[in-house]
Amino acid sequence: MTTGPSHIDVGAYALGLLEEPDRRAFEAHLSTCLPCNEELTVLRGVAAQLHGMPPIEDPRDATPVPPPPEVVTDLLRHRARKMRRGRVRRALVGAAAGVVLLAGAFGTGLTMSGDAGGGGAAAAGAGPSVRVVDGSVEALMRDGQRVTASDPGTGVTGTVAVESKLWGSRVGLRLSKVRGPLQCELVAIDRTGRAHTVAGWSVPAKGYGVPGSPDPLTLQGGTALSSDEIARFEVRTIGQGGGRTLLTVPV
């Protein structure tokens, strides 16, 4: 509360109408404001006379007398402060919710417990819960269903990891011994022989998992196919000079 608006709280303080935060703020102001102390002395006498006085009934035909302007101003200011406090609380709740939503855009996110395929059952009687999960490709390669293969013709080796979801399958790939420049894609081949694109990427000239560039390529994608519907994965070249299969990974 600023020093200016504190002056108008004298009447409300004398009558005991201030809320606790406003009362403490006014008392702090009162310790340094001589005019407010003088006015409070007068108003306390009036308040003492009013204490215990029964209400006076107005005549039926009496015209209501409007309250003094300072009383109206005081009430309006109190209502405005209460509304501001409510808006601040709502803004803080909204900001907290924004932080939760933004967390899902990074490696560690939030997911409803029912989204995880094959997850444990919720506690009896508990409603939908939110749990923190590691959404990184490293966790998928560690915890998913993994299959490793190599192609003797191209020399490419790779590991595919699959994690079942309600919406299909989350797929991770770690690829080595591939040189560029190339444009590639990972496709899932279903039991009927149809190809479903999982992810696409470019291989720079230095390649991945080769001398001079030892780090493998690691990425993740997804497919609407369930793990039971996938027969194999293929790493294919696309773009100019495309159409070659660099690696086949049976499931």
NORKA-V805212 format. One record per backbone hydrogen bond with DSSP energy under -1.0 kcal/mol. NH is the residue of the N-H (numbers start at 1). CO is the residue of the C=O. If there is no record, write none. Layout:
# NORKA-V805212
((NH & CO) (NH & CO))
This chain:
# NORKA-V805212
((6 & 2) (7 & 4) (9 & 6) (10 & 7) (13 & 9) (14 & 10) (15 & 11) (16 & 13) (17 & 12) (23 & 19) (24 & 20) (25 & 21) (26 & 22) (27 & 23) (28 & 24) (29 & 25) (30 & 26) (31 & 27) (32 & 29) (37 & 33) (38 & 34) (39 & 35) (40 & 36) (41 & 37) (42 & 38) (43 & 39) (44 & 40) (45 & 41) (46 & 42) (47 & 43) (48 & 44) (49 & 45) (50 & 46) (51 & 47) (53 & 50) (62 & 59) (72 & 68) (73 & 69) (74 & 70) (75 & 71) (76 & 72) (77 & 73) (78 & 74) (79 & 75) (80 & 76) (81 & 77) (82 & 78) (83 & 79) (84 & 80) (85 & 81) (86 & 82) (87 & 83) (88 & 84) (89 & 85) (90 & 86) (91 & 87) (92 & 88) (93 & 89) (94 & 90) (95 & 91) (96 & 92) (97 & 93) (98 & 94) (99 & 95) (100 & 96) (101 & 97) (102 & 98) (103 & 99) (105 & 102) (106 & 103) (109 & 133) (111 & 131) (113 & 129) (115 & 112) (117 & 164) (119 & 116) (126 & 123) (131 & 111) (133 & 109) (135 & 107) (140 & 136) (141 & 137) (142 & 138) (143 & 139) (144 & 140) (145 & 162) (147 & 160) (149 & 158) (151 & 156) (155 & 151) (157 & 176) (158 & 149) (159 & 174) (160 & 147) (161 & 172) (162 & 145) (163 & 170) (165 & 168) (166 & 115) (169 & 223) (170 & 163) (171 & 221) (172 & 161) (173 & 219) (174 & 159) (175 & 217) (176 & 157) (178 & 208) (182 & 203) (184 & 201) (185 & 236) (186 & 199) (187 & 234) (188 & 196) (189 & 232) (190 & 194) (191 & 229) (193 & 190) (196 & 188) (198 & 186) (199 & 186) (201 & 184) (203 & 182) (207 & 204) (208 & 178) (209 & 215) (210 & 213) (213 & 210) (217 & 175) (219 & 173) (221 & 171) (222 & 198) (223 & 169) (229 & 226) (231 & 189) (232 & 189) (233 & 249) (234 & 187) (235 & 247) (236 & 185) (237 & 244) (238 & 183) (242 & 239) (243 & 237) (246 & 235) (247 & 235) (249 & 233) (251 & 231))
